[in-house]
């Protein structure tokens, strides 16, 4: 973050600014008296302005469907654009109940689509929802989806037509999954925009989707964006949760994400610069080796 | 069933039941509109407030907003009610309870003595007929002191939770934010990480990392990784050095079920943390978070307004003797608290109800980017809460939580409040800040902006 607007004699910089390289967090901002100097203050205002704009950005469903249809690995994969009962962004913000419900015309369209497909049941259904950041799904959804579809179909899972929903919330996928006859539904949704990450996507996995489920029935993979969880990491976690949910026939708090367990030795010493090597023998630490 | 009604001139107002009059008396907010429980118009709201004001406090012991038979939170409230503590106010109406709270008779000692006699519904009803200045005035007189490795809640103190979140739980990234916070004087309430993953091995790793840091720098504070209570229990079994057990709680049994918890599970978790005997000056081992709207968002409000649901969550918290209770007021979004005005009032209501019931209340003064709020609104709430004697606020680098994607208070914000009102950190932590050279040892709380030797050594390890 540039401090160009701040004159050194008026603003105290922090002698630990070298730490900025290790986190996108707004650390070592310096002091004007006890307060925030002008430059970081205005940087913050700019970020907030961008996040506000992201909330009101409308999902570009045309580009999304065109890209899906043109993709050589996915060509011919059926997809359909649907809408929630919330007519616009402001209604969407104030009425989550409407965002959780399909618009009547969309429900009919989905039922028609279902009627025209050969299968009565699918192992997995993907639902792409704008949520609070349409740009997040515009940029993050398809790369994860493509890899996931490839791996799932290769492993023998049947996957339903893809649905794209505007002004939707997570739970709208319960209705979609139920209508499609999906054993499990994956929602890809724009998370609430943060100042540093206005385009972050989350994924929710729900076994046996039906209307009226709440959060304890779901597993979540969050923070999928350029500086967070990568597309391949997200796909890895997603495949693990989908296959575990199918194996155990459940999702939610009884299904823990243990994908990292192979690489994390929980009781191994934590290497970080704040702790000197010798301190790992401290009295409160459990025995190692 | 008692009749809830009031006449203004020729207009006769009748309310269906206790929860109806409570909901309609609530100052306007989007969540109650969403739930369909709010007043039809402004006059009906005041009529409901007048109805409430005339109700004897004993009403809330005889009529429940959610039936005793079907809700364990109601049973906790009724069965756990302390009649001796209630005795001195048992003859008052809600309206006169407000008068009494504002009077000089209601001093700190008197308020402490009757805290266990106040049910959530009594506190909520009273708050609904109070203005912001009333909420501040009464909260300021309440005293609640809790301890683990330091002492939280003493007069003239304002603590901070150091919240060093990182989008991928990267240990170096978390450590960088911890350094920033400590050197800005933050972290006495707790060093508390919201992990991006609920993976038990990852949680265990962060817990132990925080303990290593607290141990290495001899910091008189406590750590917490804010993951589901079942994950913390598994981490404890796996040998994690857990100081505080965290859990989000709500005010109805159904909402708590949607969180995957009940009172039995919280009892087990508290016992597991107590068995580790890690507190040095006290054994308050629980850290709870709440927030208006959580019951409704789980479709589990059962016709009760969101502020009353919130106060009922404090009955759950009170049962488990927490070190910290944090109302995360603006996190839930504009469908529950639409704008700065609604967030500000809700934060002060929550702080008041919690303090009155004897809880160590802090507030995550915050908003999301889809709410009609900004930094100016947070400054107003911060200034009011600091005046009201709020126990602790969050300390997030630059007020921007890069993991949870919302804005809270910054280390700078805490410095502002401390300087404006002459507030200091928890005494043990204050002494530590002075001893390592982060803050001056004399006069008002002031940073030195120097890099203490021990931290300078740590930074040299990076090169």
Interface residues (C-beta under 8 A of the other chain):
Chain A: X12 X14 X15 X16 X18 X19 X20 X22 X23 X24 X25 X26 X27 X28 X29 X31 X34 X35 X36 X40 X44 X45 X47 X48 X51 X52 X54 X55 X93 X94 X95 X96 X97 X132 X191 X192 X193 X194 X195 X196 X197 X198 X200 X212 X214 X215 X216 X222 X223 X225 X227 X228 X229 X252 X253 X256 X257 X258 X259 X260 X261 X264 X265 X266 X267 X268 X270 X271 X272 X273 X274 X275 X276 X279 X280 X282 X284 X285 X286
Chain B: X30 X33 X34 X164 X165 X166 X167 X168 X170 X171 X172 X173 X174 X175 X176 X177 X178 X179 X180 X183 X196 X197 X198 X199 X200 X201 X202 X204 X205 X208 X209 X211 X212 X213 X215 X216 X217 X228 X230 X231 X235 X238 X239 X240 X241 X257 X258 X259 X260 X278 X297 X298 X299 X300 X333 X334 X335 X338 X368 X369 X370 X374 X375 X397 X398 X399 X400 X401 X402 X403 X404 X405 X406 X407 X410 X412 X415 X416 X419 X446 X447 X449 X450 X451 X455 X457 X458 X459 X461 X462
